[in-house]
């Protein structure tokens, strides 16, 4: 699989499954309806998809310049934390607007999603690498 194709497959599959996970979470913890939770999840997944392609391009460019190859626990953890941190900064205002709540409440919802998605990101990326193999930058 070419590096570009791999990034697209990763991002689309990650966001498709992630949309369902986020929608179920938001529906459970907020006053939003299932439809509104799904719509917000689709909106944030679209934002995250764009972020994922850009972030992973930069991350893999950095990774390719590293002397140590492979994806250790430390490198996977850094990837997950940096990805989610950037996404949080983008999504809090969107969530506050969509759910018509204050930034603090949106931060609480986002905090819950962070916990869910830190675990999800780590497990998904591990499973993706196991299924498709490591990218050229990590071999």
Phi and psi in degrees as GROMACS dihedral restraints (atoms count N, CA, C in turn):
[ dihedral_restraints ]
;  ai    aj    ak    al  type     phi  dphi    fc
    3     4     5     6     1   -69.7    20    10
    4     5     6     7     1   156.2    20    10
    6     7     8     9     1   -56.8    20    10
    7     8     9    10     1   -40.8    20    10
    9    10    11    12     1   -65.8    20    10
   10    11    12    13     1   -45.0    20    10
   12    13    14    15     1   -62.1    20    10
   13    14    15    16     1   -41.4    20    10
   15    16    17    18     1   -60.3    20    10
   16    17    18    19     1   -44.3    20    10
   18    19    20    21     1   -62.2    20    10
   19    20    21    22     1   -40.5    20    10
   21    22    23    24     1   -67.4    20    10
   22    23    24    25     1   -47.3    20    10
   24    25    26    27     1   -60.4    20    10
   25    26    27    28     1   -43.7    20    10
   27    28    29    30     1   -59.5    20    10
   28    29    30    31     1   -53.5    20    10
   30    31    32    33     1   -62.7    20    10
   31    32    33    34     1   -45.1    20    10
   33    34    35    36     1   -67.3    20    10
   34    35    36    37     1   -44.8    20    10
   36    37    38    39     1   -68.6    20    10
   37    38    39    40     1   -39.5    20    10
   39    40    41    42     1   -60.6    20    10
   40    41    42    43     1   -47.5    20    10
   42    43    44    45     1   -72.9    20    10
   43    44    45    46     1   -32.8    20    10
   45    46    47    48     1   -63.4    20    10
   46    47    48    49     1   -51.2    20    10
   48    49    50    51     1   -68.0    20    10
   49    50    51    52     1   -39.6    20    10
   51    52    53    54     1   -62.2    20    10
   52    53    54    55     1   -34.2    20    10
   54    55    56    57     1   -61.1    20    10
   55    56    57    58     1   -42.6    20    10
   57    58    59    60     1   -67.3    20    10
   58    59    60    61     1   -41.0    20    10
   60    61    62    63     1   -63.0    20    10
   61    62    63    64     1   -48.5    20    10
   63    64    65    66     1   -64.6    20    10
   64    65    66    67     1   -41.7    20    10
   66    67    68    69     1   -61.2    20    10
   67    68    69    70     1   -45.6    20    10
   69    70    71    72     1   -62.8    20    10
   70    71    72    73     1   -41.1    20    10
   72    73    74    75     1   -63.9    20    10
   73    74    75    76     1   -51.0    20    10
   75    76    77    78     1   -62.5    20    10
   76    77    78    79     1   -39.8    20    10
   78    79    80    81     1   -62.9    20    10
   79    80    81    82     1   -36.9    20    10
   81    82    83    84     1   -71.5    20    10
   82    83    84    85     1   -40.4    20    10
   84    85    86    87     1   -99.5    20    10
   85    86    87    88     1   -14.7    20    10
   87    88    89    90     1  -111.8    20    10
   88    89    90    91     1   177.0    20    10
   90    91    92    93     1   -86.9    20    10
   91    92    93    94     1     2.3    20    10
   93    94    95    96     1   -72.6    20    10
   94    95    96    97     1   149.5    20    10
   96    97    98    99     1   -72.0    20    10
   97    98    99   100     1   168.0    20    10
   99   100   101   102     1   -61.0    20    10
  100   101   102   103     1   -40.7    20    10
  102   103   104   105     1   -65.4    20    10
  103   104   105   106     1   -42.6    20    10
  105   106   107   108     1   -67.3    20    10
  106   107   108   109     1   -39.4    20    10
  108   109   110   111     1   -63.3    20    10
  109   110   111   112     1   -41.4    20    10
  111   112   113   114     1   -65.9    20    10
  112   113   114   115     1   -43.3    20    10
  114   115   116   117     1   -62.5    20    10
  115   116   117   118     1   -43.5    20    10
  117   118   119   120     1   -63.6    20    10
  118   119   120   121     1   -40.2    20    10
  120   121   122   123     1   -63.4    20    10
  121   122   123   124     1   -38.8    20    10
  123   124   125   126     1   -66.3    20    10
  124   125   126   127     1   -42.8    20    10
  126   127   128   129     1   -61.4    20    10
  127   128   129   130     1   -49.3    20    10
  129   130   131   132     1   -69.1    20    10
  130   131   132   133     1   -30.3    20    10
  132   133   134   135     1   -66.5    20    10
  133   134   135   136     1   -36.9    20    10
  135   136   137   138     1   -64.6    20    10
  136   137   138   139     1   -44.0    20    10
  138   139   140   141     1   -61.0    20    10
  139   140   141   142     1   -46.6    20    10
  141   142   143   144     1   -65.6    20    10
  142   143   144   145     1   -34.1    20    10
  144   145   146   147     1   -61.8    20    10
  145   146   147   148     1   -46.6    20    10
  147   148   149   150     1   -62.8    20    10
  148   149   150   151     1   -43.5    20    10
  150   151   152   153     1   -62.3    20    10
  151   152   153   154     1   -41.7    20    10
  153   154   155   156     1   -61.9    20    10
  154   155   156   157     1   -46.7    20    10
  156   157   158   159     1   -61.8    20    10
  157   158   159   160     1   -47.2    20    10
  159   160   161   162     1   -65.8    20    10
  160   161   162   163     1   -47.3    20    10
  162   163   164   165     1   -62.4    20    10
  163   164   165   166     1   -47.5    20    10
  165   166   167   168     1   -66.8    20    10
  166   167   168   169     1   -30.4    20    10
  168   169   170   171     1   -63.1    20    10
  169   170   171   172     1   -46.3    20    10
  171   172   173   174     1   -67.1    20    10
  172   173   174   175     1   -44.5    20    10
  174   175   176   177     1   -61.3    20    10
  175   176   177   178     1   -46.3    20    10
  177   178   179   180     1   -68.9    20    10
  178   179   180   181     1   -30.4    20    10
  180   181   182   183     1   -64.8    20    10
  181   182   183   184     1   -44.1    20    10
  183   184   185   186     1   -63.5    20    10
  184   185   186   187     1   -45.8    20    10
  186   187   188   189     1   -60.9    20    10
  187   188   189   190     1   -38.1    20    10
  189   190   191   192     1   -65.3    20    10
  190   191   192   193     1   -22.7    20    10
  192   193   194   195     1   -90.4    20    10
  193   194   195   196     1    -0.8    20    10
  195   196   197   198     1   -84.2    20    10
  196   197   198   199     1   143.9    20    10
  198   199   200   201     1   -70.2    20    10
  199   200   201   202     1   -35.4    20    10
  201   202   203   204     1   -89.4    20    10
  202   203   204   205     1   125.4    20    10
  204   205   206   207     1   -94.0    20    10
  205   206   207   208     1   166.5    20    10
  207   208   209   210     1    95.2    20    10
  208   209   210   211     1   174.0    20    10
  210   211   212   213     1  -123.2    20    10
  211   212   213   214     1    93.1    20    10
  213   214   215   216     1   -73.6    20    10
  214   215   216   217     1   172.4    20    10
  216   217   218   219     1   -57.0    20    10
  217   218   219   220     1   -43.4    20    10
  219   220   221   222     1   -61.4    20    10
  220   221   222   223     1   -45.2    20    10
  222   223   224   225     1   -68.2    20    10
  223   224   225   226     1   -41.8    20    10
  225   226   227   228     1   -64.2    20    10
  226   227   228   229     1   -39.3    20    10
  228   229   230   231     1   -65.5    20    10
  229   230   231   232     1   -44.0    20    10
  231   232   233   234     1   -60.9    20    10
  232   233   234   235     1   -43.0    20    10
  234   235   236   237     1   -58.4    20    10
  235   236   237   238     1   -50.0    20    10
  237   238   239   240     1   -63.7    20    10
  238   239   240   241     1   -44.9    20    10
  240   241   242   243     1   -66.7    20    10
  241   242   243   244     1   -43.0    20    10
  243   244   245   246     1   -67.4    20    10
  244   245   246   247     1   -41.4    20    10
  246   247   248   249     1   -61.3    20    10
  247   248   249   250     1   -51.9    20    10
  249   250   251   252     1   -66.2    20    10
  250   251   252   253     1   -37.1    20    10
  252   253   254   255     1   -60.5    20    10
  253   254   255   256     1   -45.0    20    10
  255   256   257   258     1   -65.1    20    10
  256   257   258   259     1   -40.6    20    10
  258   259   260   261     1   -65.1    20    10
  259   260   261   262     1   -37.6    20    10
  261   262   263   264     1   -59.7    20    10
  262   263   264   265     1   -45.7    20    10
  264   265   266   267     1   -61.0    20    10
  265   266   267   268     1   -30.7    20    10
  267   268   269   270     1   -81.2    20    10
  268   269   270   271     1   -40.4    20    10
  270   271   272   273     1   -86.1    20    10
  271   272   273   274     1   -23.8    20    10
  273   274   275   276     1   -58.0    20    10
  274   275   276   277     1   -49.5    20    10
  276   277   278   279     1   -62.7    20    10
  277   278   279   280     1   -36.1    20    10
  279   280   281   282     1   -64.3    20    10
  280   281   282   283     1   -45.7    20    10
  282   283   284   285     1   -64.9    20    10
  283   284   285   286     1   -42.6    20    10
  285   286   287   288     1   -60.5    20    10
  286   287   288   289     1   -44.5    20    10
  288   289   290   291     1   -64.3    20    10
  289   290   291   292     1   -48.7    20    10
  291   292   293   294     1   -63.9    20    10
  292   293   294   295     1   -45.9    20    10
  294   295   296   297     1   -86.9    20    10
  295   296   297   298     1    -3.4    20    10
  297   298   299   300     1    54.7    20    10
  298   299   300   301     1    51.1    20    10
  300   301   302   303     1  -126.9    20    10
  301   302   303   304     1   166.6    20    10
  303   304   305   306     1   -73.0    20    10
  304   305   306   307     1   167.3    20    10
  306   307   308   309     1   -61.8    20    10
  307   308   309   310     1   -34.0    20    10
  309   310   311   312     1   -64.7    20    10
  310   311   312   313     1   -44.9    20    10
  312   313   314   315     1   -65.2    20    10
  313   314   315   316     1   -40.8    20    10
  315   316   317   318     1   -61.8    20    10
  316   317   318   319     1   -37.2    20    10
  318   319   320   321     1   -64.2    20    10
  319   320   321   322     1   -38.6    20    10
  321   322   323   324     1   -63.6    20    10
  322   323   324   325     1   -47.1    20    10
  324   325   326   327     1   -61.4    20    10
  325   326   327   328     1   -43.0    20    10
  327   328   329   330     1   -64.8    20    10
  328   329   330   331     1   -36.8    20    10
  330   331   332   333     1   -58.8    20    10
  331   332   333   334     1   -43.0    20    10
  333   334   335   336     1   -62.7    20    10
  334   335   336   337     1   -43.4    20    10
  336   337   338   339     1   -64.6    20    10
  337   338   339   340     1   -34.3    20    10
  339   340   341   342     1   -60.5    20    10
  340   341   342   343     1   -47.9    20    10
  342   343   344   345     1   -59.5    20    10
  343   344   345   346     1   -47.2    20    10
  345   346   347   348     1   -61.8    20    10
  346   347   348   349     1   -45.9    20    10
  348   349   350   351     1   -79.0    20    10
  349   350   351   352     1   -23.8    20    10
  351   352   353   354     1   -61.6    20    10
  352   353   354   355     1   -47.1    20    10
  354   355   356   357     1   -66.2    20    10
  355   356   357   358     1   -46.0    20    10
  357   358   359   360     1   -59.2    20    10
  358   359   360   361     1   -46.5    20    10
  360   361   362   363     1   -60.7    20    10
  361   362   363   364     1   -46.1    20    10
  363   364   365   366     1   -61.5    20    10
  364   365   366   367     1   -50.4    20    10
  366   367   368   369     1   -66.8    20    10
  367   368   369   370     1   -41.6    20    10
  369   370   371   372     1   -63.0    20    10
  370   371   372   373     1   -46.5    20    10
  372   373   374   375     1   -64.5    20    10
  373   374   375   376     1   -40.3    20    10
  375   376   377   378     1   -60.8    20    10
  376   377   378   379     1   -49.1    20    10
  378   379   380   381     1   -64.4    20    10
  379   380   381   382     1   -39.9    20    10
  381   382   383   384     1   -61.6    20    10
  382   383   384   385     1   -45.8    20    10
  384   385   386   387     1   -64.5    20    10
  385   386   387   388     1   -36.4    20    10
  387   388   389   390     1   -66.3    20    10
  388   389   390   391     1   -40.4    20    10
  390   391   392   393     1   -76.2    20    10
  391   392   393   394     1   -46.2    20    10
  393   394   395   396     1  -100.4    20    10
  394   395   396   397     1    -9.1    20    10
  396   397   398   399     1    86.7    20    10
  397   398   399   400     1   163.5    20    10
  399   400   401   402     1   -69.5    20    10
  400   401   402   403     1   149.8    20    10
  402   403   404   405     1   -69.0    20    10
  403   404   405   406     1   163.0    20    10
  405   406   407   408     1   -56.3    20    10
  406   407   408   409     1   -33.3    20    10
  408   409   410   411     1   -65.4    20    10
  409   410   411   412     1   -21.9    20    10
  411   412   413   414     1  -106.2    20    10
  412   413   414   415     1    -5.9    20    10
